Amino acid sequence: MPDFFAAEELDTLAKTKAKPLPEMRSDVLVIGAGPTGLACAIEAQKVGLKVIVLDKGCLVNSLFHYPANMSFFTTPELLEIGDIPFTTAQQKPTREEALEYYRKVAEHYHLDLRQYEWVKTVMGADGEYSITATDRTGRPHDYGTKKVIVSTGYYDLANQLCIPGEDLPKVSHYYGEPHPYYDSDVLVIGGKNSAAIASLDLWRHGARVTLVHRDAQLHHHVKYWIKPDIENRIKNGEIEAYFNSSVQEIGIDHVVLATPGGPMRLKNDFVLALIGYHPDYDFLRSMGIELSEQQCRPVCDPVTLESNVPGIYVAGVIVAGSRTNEIFIENGRFHGKQIAEDLKRKLHPSEGLRSASG
């Protein structure tokens, strides 16, 4: 008798703890949970489609990895998606406010978001795609969907220097916050906003900063309120700068520069190679998406954003290929509506006909 009750008790406990299996089929599967990917999911959901969103990181993973104290260059209304207002006390929203905003948007629309699932393969054809993703434990998850939207951004893949020592632990292609670099010799490589902002932030928090840029001056894209600040710091000798120069080698306690005056060896503790990022071209090609020869732009319909592969759409910054300064949250967020219009027509043809005739 005791054995019978013990078995029954275990069976009841197992049923109580068991969770329903997650849905693995959808009308649309969005790869990438950045602002544009979320906008695509919301707009597809609005036209009555079942949507699943996968991301290899967390919600708006790229924004999460921005510098901790960063403020956006733009105003909050230009970051809005899903017709949800973005309110902030400041003229320019902070990274923290943006993370909070996009969390609230995801909650409001009850988006089916699967975080930390890295899409490895997309197989099949229009109307019947099979997608395999792996989670943090390496376990595979198989999904089925009619349509695919690729909105993977570009911030995960840093441009490489391709020089000796780039793989040393002291080298990073991302900048988070200044505290770890206090009282250290830091080399910042680059000449755009990221390099200028990091250099100023580091200097103001007690680092000894050297800036190296391959061109004769800072890039013209540097924001108008940042450019005079960094130029004055350089002019006053507070930040050392080498233009028309490049890094040839990174050592454990030094770097070697190629300058107009010849090779130069500098004492160094840390290197921040802030030279930009690029989309995952190999992943796009693996799905059969054609890329333009010069700028690696995906071949797609400019109105619907459907790629040359029927049923696979591209959205966000990857639409611009290597020209990553052409598309930002401000304009990429509208890609969702463009794609949703086409999805509505193709997956709900009767509704499309009624609205066209109405």
HUSULKA-V531372 format. One record per residue. N is the residue number from 1. OMEGA is omega in degrees with one decimal (999 if undefined). BURIAL is I if it has 24 or more other ideal C-beta (glycine too) atoms within 12 Angstrom, else O. Layout:
N&OMEGA&BURIAL  N&OMEGA&BURIAL
This chain:
1&179.6&O  2&-179.6&O  3&179.8&O  4&-179.4&O  5&179.3&O  6&-179.8&O  7&179.7&O  8&-179.5&O  9&178.6&O  10&-179.3&O  11&177.7&O  12&-179.5&O  13&179.9&O  14&179.8&O  15&-179.7&O  16&-175.2&O  17&-175.7&O  18&177.6&O  19&177.4&O  20&179.9&O  21&179.9&O  22&177.2&O  23&-177.5&O  24&177.8&O  25&-179.4&O  26&170.1&I  27&-176.6&I  28&173.2&I  29&-179.2&I  30&176.8&I  31&-178.7&I  32&-178.1&I  33&170.8&I  34&-179.8&I  35&179.9&I  36&177.3&I  37&176.8&I  38&178.7&I  39&178.3&I  40&179.8&I  41&-179.2&I  42&-177.1&I  43&176.9&I  44&177.8&I  45&-179.2&I  46&179.6&I  47&171.2&I  48&-178.1&O  49&175.5&I  50&-172.4&I  51&170.5&I  52&178.9&I  53&177.3&I  54&173.4&I  55&-179.6&I  56&176.7&I  57&179.4&I  58&174.6&O  59&-174.3&I  60&-173.0&I  61&-179.3&I  62&178.8&I  63&178.6&I  64&-178.0&I  65&172.3&I  66&175.8&I  67&-171.6&I  68&-175.7&O  69&-174.5&O  70&167.7&I  71&179.4&I  72&176.9&I  73&-172.5&I  74&179.3&O  75&-171.2&O  76&-176.5&I  77&179.4&O  78&176.7&O  79&-174.7&I  80&173.0&I  81&175.5&I  82&179.6&I  83&176.8&O  84&-178.5&I  85&175.8&O  86&-177.6&I  87&178.5&O  88&179.9&I  89&-176.6&O  90&177.0&O  91&179.3&O  92&-175.7&O  93&178.5&I  94&175.8&I  95&-178.8&I  96&179.7&O  97&179.7&I  98&177.9&I  99&178.2&I  100&-178.4&I  101&-176.0&I  102&172.2&I  103&-178.8&I  104&178.4&O  105&179.4&I  106&178.1&I  107&-177.6&O  108&-177.1&O  109&179.3&I  110&-178.0&O  111&176.6&I  112&-173.0&I  113&176.9&I  114&-178.9&I  115&176.0&I  116&172.0&O  117&-173.2&I  118&179.8&I  119&-177.8&I  120&-178.4&I  121&172.8&O  122&-176.0&I  123&175.6&O  124&-177.0&I  125&-178.1&O  126&-179.8&O  127&-178.6&O  128&178.6&O  129&174.9&I  130&-176.2&I  131&176.4&I  132&177.2&I  133&175.9&I  134&179.4&O  135&-175.1&O  136&179.6&O  137&-177.1&O  138&-179.2&O  139&-179.2&O  140&174.8&O  141&-176.7&I  142&-179.2&I  143&172.8&I  144&-177.9&I  145&178.0&I  146&-177.1&I  147&-178.9&I  148&172.3&I  149&-179.4&I  150&-180.0&I  151&-170.2&I  152&177.1&I  153&-176.8&I  154&-169.9&I  155&-177.2&I  156&-175.7&I  157&-178.1&I  158&171.0&I  159&-175.3&O  160&176.0&O  161&-178.6&I  162&178.6&O  163&177.4&I  164&176.9&O  165&-178.3&I  166&-178.8&I  167&178.3&O  168&-179.0&O  169&-176.8&O  170&-177.4&I  171&176.1&I  172&175.4&I  173&179.9&I  174&177.4&I  175&-178.5&I  176&-179.6&I  177&-169.9&I  178&-169.6&I  179&-176.9&O  180&-175.4&O  181&180.0&I  182&176.6&O  183&179.6&O  184&175.1&I  185&-174.9&I  186&175.0&I  187&176.8&I  188&-179.8&I  189&178.5&I  190&-177.7&I  191&178.8&I  192&-173.8&I  193&-177.0&I  194&-178.9&I  195&-179.0&I  196&-178.6&I  197&179.4&I  198&-179.8&I  199&179.6&I  200&-178.8&I  201&179.0&I  202&-179.1&I  203&-178.2&I  204&179.9&O  205&166.3&I  206&175.4&O  207&173.0&I  208&-167.1&I  209&170.8&I  210&179.6&I  211&177.8&I  212&-179.7&I  213&-174.9&I  214&-179.4&I  215&-175.1&O  216&-179.6&O  217&177.8&O  218&-177.3&I  219&-178.5&I  220&177.2&O  221&178.9&O  222&-173.2&I  223&-170.6&O  224&179.2&O  225&178.7&O  226&-173.4&I  227&179.3&I  228&178.8&O  229&-178.8&I  230&179.5&I  231&178.2&I  232&177.4&O  233&178.7&I  234&-179.7&I  235&-179.0&O  236&-179.8&O  237&179.9&O  238&170.9&O  239&178.9&I  240&-177.8&I  241&175.7&I  242&177.4&I  243&-174.2&I  244&-174.3&O  245&179.3&I  246&177.7&I  247&-178.5&I  248&-175.8&I  249&175.7&I  250&177.9&I  251&-177.9&I  252&-178.1&O  253&-178.2&O  254&169.5&I  255&176.3&I  256&-179.3&I  257&167.8&I  258&-176.8&O  259&176.6&I  260&179.2&O  261&-179.8&O  262&-178.7&O  263&179.5&O  264&178.3&I  265&-177.9&O  266&172.3&I  267&-174.8&O  268&176.1&I  269&-177.6&I  270&176.0&I  271&173.3&I  272&-178.4&I  273&-175.1&I  274&-172.3&I  275&173.6&I  276&-173.7&I  277&-179.2&I  278&177.5&I  279&178.6&I  280&-177.5&I  281&-178.9&I  282&178.9&O  283&178.7&I  284&179.8&I  285&-178.5&O  286&178.0&O  287&-178.7&I  288&180.0&I  289&178.6&I  290&178.1&O  291&179.1&I  292&-172.1&O  293&-173.3&O  294&-171.5&O  295&178.5&O  296&175.6&I  297&176.0&I  298&175.2&I  299&-177.9&I  300&174.4&I  301&-175.9&O  302&-178.9&O  303&-176.0&O  304&-176.4&I  305&172.3&I  306&-178.0&I  307&176.8&I  308&175.5&O  309&-177.4&I  310&177.6&I  311&176.3&I  312&-177.9&I  313&175.1&I  314&-177.0&I  315&177.4&I  316&-171.2&I  317&-178.9&I  318&177.7&I  319&-178.2&I  320&-179.6&I  321&-178.5&I  322&179.5&I  323&-173.0&O  324&178.7&I  325&-179.0&O  326&-175.6&O  327&179.2&I  328&175.9&I  329&-173.8&I  330&178.8&I  331&178.1&I  332&-178.1&I  333&179.3&I  334&-179.8&I  335&-179.6&I  336&-179.2&I  337&177.6&I  338&-177.9&I  339&-177.7&I  340&177.3&I  341&-180.0&I  342&178.3&I  343&178.8&I  344&-179.2&I  345&-173.6&I  346&-178.2&I  347&175.0&I  348&-174.4&O  349&-179.1&O  350&178.9&O  351&-180.0&O  352&-179.5&O  353&-179.2&O  354&-177.9&O  355&-179.8&O  356&-178.7&O  357&-177.1&O  358&999&O
